[in-house]
Amino acid sequence: MTPLPFFEYSLYEMYLLFIIWAFLGWCIEVCYMTIETGEYQNRGFLNGPICPIYGFGVLMIATFFRPINDTFILLFLCSAFLCTTFELSVGLLMEAVFHNRWWDYSHEHFNYKGLICLKVSILWGLGCVFVIRIVHPLFEKLVDIAPFEVGISVIVIVSILLIIDIIASIKAVNKLNDRLKQIDAISKKMLSISVAIGGVLAGKTNDVMEDYDKLKQKTAAAAEKITDKVEEAKEASAEKTAALTAEYNELKQKYETLLSSNGVSNRLIKAFPTLKNKKYTEALRALKYRISPKSAEHFELRLDEVKKHTRSKHK
């Protein structure tokens, strides 16, 4: 295969290297998050075992920084900068397109908007130096010696699966956003009903107290008349409260169904435990605690620790 100008790889070689590193990146993410949270998470935006950001990242480093491969410090700094910029760009783009923040480093020190942080940038730099100088050359040789027919078969199969996976994942994100919207709407309705029931009870209680005060000042006949009105008000209050309670219970059942339902959207929440949605914050929080309580509690505690540390520094 003829290498492309500047890239020094053919499209065939680039695609196979992309597949290899996208898969290995997924493996790294799974291992890292298992250590972080203590439970398995199928990482990545896609359902399959692949994280495209790693495939693109390694190819960019291998292509752009080939002239400085032998210079450790320069390769480290350039790799850290490029990967961090790429991560920030992808994070902002996905947030703009899907209205969700897919990862959040707010619990880490020296972060920028929660999308990048110093710790991860350093890991990017060190990882890229190790990959480009030691591991990547081995995969280049593997791609060179692999039978062309096998390579083409892998490319065709992975391409078909990727297209299906991308379509399914986009649909899952839309379903997740719709699910959050429904949970948020039901939650607000339940709150308004609670307020309404409380208002009815409080209002009728005040009415009873006012009538009681009048009873003490009027004659027995007038007192009996007022007592009848109080009883009528109490019956009306009971009917209204019963109707509101029935509506509340129906909404609560729908709310529980939405929280408990299974599907691809649940996988996305497990895959991105720091996922954020500015519009439906509480709805997403409730889903996280229902689907993956261990991860949700872990990252909330981490974020609380950082906030406490930040406040103590400013005192």
N, C-alpha and C positions, 0 to 999 in steps of 0.2 A: 504494500500500500504506500502511495506517495505522501510524504509528510506535507502538511499545510505550511505555507510561509509563516515565519515567526514562531508558530506553535511547536514545530519540529515533531508533531504527532500527526498521524492520519486521523480522519474522523472515526474510523474503525477502532483505532487504539484509544482515542479519547473517550469513546463511549464505554469501552470495556473497563478502562481505568475509573471512569465515573461510577459505573455499577459497583466495582470492587470497593471503592472508598465510601460510597453512599451506604453500602451494607455494613462495612466495618464501623462507620460512624454511628449507625443505629446500635450496633453491639456495644460500643463504648458508652453511648447514652444510657442504654439499659443497665449496664454494670454500674455506672456512676450513680444513677437515680436509685438503684437497689441499695447501694451503700448509704446514700443520703436519707432515704425514707424507710428502708427495711422491707420493702415489698416490690414485686415485679410490676413494671409499667411498660406497655407497648409504646415506646417513645416515637415521636415524630408526627407530623401533620397527616401523613398517609397511613393506611392500615397495614400495608406490607412492611417487611423488615428492611426499610430503606429510609435514609435521611439525606435528601438531595443536597442540602447545604454543605455537607462534608465532601461530597463528590465534586461540587463546583469549587469549593475552597481549596482542596488539594491540587486540582488542575490549574487554578489560577496561580498558586504559589509555585508549582513546578514549572509553569510556563514563564511567568513574569520575572521570577527571581533566579532563573538558571545561572546567570552570570555571577551571582554572589553566593552560590551554594557552599563554597569553601570558607566563607567568612562567617563565623558563628554569630558574633554580636550583630552584624548588619542583617543577616538572615533572620535572626530572632526579632529584631526591632521592626523590620519591614513586614514580616509575617504577622506579628501581633497587630500592627496597624491595619494591614489589609483585611485580616479576618474580623477584626473589631468593627471596621467600617462596613464590611459586608453584612455582619450580623445586625448592626444598627439599621442599615438600609432595608434588609429583609423584614426586620421587626416592624419598622414604620409602615412598609408597604402592606404587610399582612394585616396590620391594625387598621389601615385605611380601607382595605378591600373587604375584610370580614368583620370589622367593628369589634374585634377582640384583641387583647394583648396576650400573645401565646406563651411568652415566658416573662418572668419578672425577677430582676435581681435587687429589688428594693430591700431585701433582707441582707444583702451584702454591702460591705463598706465601699466607699468610692465608686458608686454607681452613677450612671447618667440616665435619668428618666426610667430606670428600672430595666432598660433594654441591653445595656452593656455595663461591665464593671471591671475594675483593675485586676481582680483575681482571675477572672475568666480570660482576660486579654493576655495575661502572663502565661496561662495554661495554653492558650492558642499559640503563642510564640514558641514555647518549649516543645509543644506537640509537633508543630510544623518542622522545627529543626530536626527532631528525631525522625519524623516521617520522610522528609525530603532527602536526608543524608543517609538513612539506613534502610527504611522499609520500602519506600517508593521504587528505588532501583530494582528491587527483587520482583515487584509486580510488573514493572516494565519488561523484565526478562520473561516472566510468566506469560504475558500477553504475546510476546514475540514467538515463543515456542508453542503456544496453543494452536491446534489445528484450526485453519480458517473457517471450515464448515461448523466446527463447534462454537467458535466465537460468534459467527453470524446467527446461529440458532439461539444462543444466549441473548443476543441483542434483540432479535425479533420477539422472543417470548417475554423478556423483561419490558420491552416497549409496549406490547399489548396490555400486560398487567398494569403497567404504570398509567396508561390512558384510562383504563377501567377504574383504577384506584383513585386517580385524581378526580374523576367525575363523582365517584361515590363519596369521597372526602368532602368535596364542595357541597354536595347535597346534605351530608351530615352536619356541616357547619350551619347551613341554613335551618336545618331542623333544630339544632341546638339553640340558635338565636330565637326561633319561634317558641321553643319550649321555655326559655327564660322569660320571654315576653308574657306567655300565659301564666307562668308561676307568679311573676310580678303583679299582673293584673288581678289574679285571684287573691293574692296576699293583701293587696290594697283593699279589695272588696270585703275580705274577711275583717280587716281592721275597721272599715266604715260601719259594718254591721255590728261589731262589738261596741263601737262608740254609740250607735243608734240604740242598742239594747240598754246600755248604761244610761243614755239620755232619757229613755222612756221610764226606766226605774227611778232615776233621780227626780224626774219631773213629777211623777205620780206620788213619790214620797213627799215631796214639797207640798203637793196639793192636799194630801192627807193631813199633813201637819198644820196647814193653814185652816182646813176645815175643822180640825180638832180645836184650834184656838177659838174659832167662831162658835163651836158647840158650847164652850164654857161661858159664852156671853149671851146666848139666846135662850129662848124658852124651850120646853121639851118638844113641842110640836115642830118648831123650826129646826130643832136639833135632829129630829127624826127625818125630816125632809133632806137635810144636809147629809145625814148618814147614808140615805138612799143614793144620793149623787156620788158619794165617795165609793160606794159599792159598785155602782155602774162604771165609774172611772177605773176601779181596780180590775173589773172584768175586761174592759176594753184594753187596759194595759197588758193583761195576761194574754189576750188573743194576739195583740201586736208582737209581744215578746216571743210567743210560741212560733209565730210566722217567721220572724227574724232568725230565731234559733234553728228552725228547720232549713232555712236558706243557708245559714252559716255551716251547718253540718254537711249539706250537699257540696258546698264549695270546699270544705275541708277534705272531703273524700276525693274530689277532683285534684286538689293540691297534692295529696298523698300519692295519688296515681301518677301524676306528673313526676314527682320526686323519685318514685320507685320503679318507673318503667325502664326497661333495658333497651339497648340499641347502640349504634355507632357513636352517638353523641356522648355516651358514657365513657367510651374508650378515649375520646378526645380530652375529657376532663381528667382521666387517669394519666394520660400521656403528658398533659401540661398542668401539673398540680398548682402552678403559680398563675394560671390563666386568669385574666381580668376582663371585666366588661363594665365600662363606666356607667352605662345606663341601667343595668340590672345587677348591681353589686350584691345586694342581699339575696336575690334569687340564685345567683351563681354560688354564693357562699353556702346556701342551704343545700344545693345540689352536691357540692364538693363534700360536705360532711355526711351526706347520705351515701354517696358512691365510694368515696375513699377517705373515711374519717381520719385514719392514721396520718396520711399525707397532709390533709387540710390542717390538722392540729399542729403537725411538725412545722410547716412553713409559717403559720400564724404566730407560733411561739418564737420562731427565728426573727420574724419581722418586729414583734414586740420588744425583743432584746435589743435590736438595733435602734428602735425608737427611744427606749429608755437610756441607752448609751449616748445617743445624740442629745437628748434633753439634759443629761447630767453634764455634758461637755459645755453646754451653753449657759449653765448656771454660774 
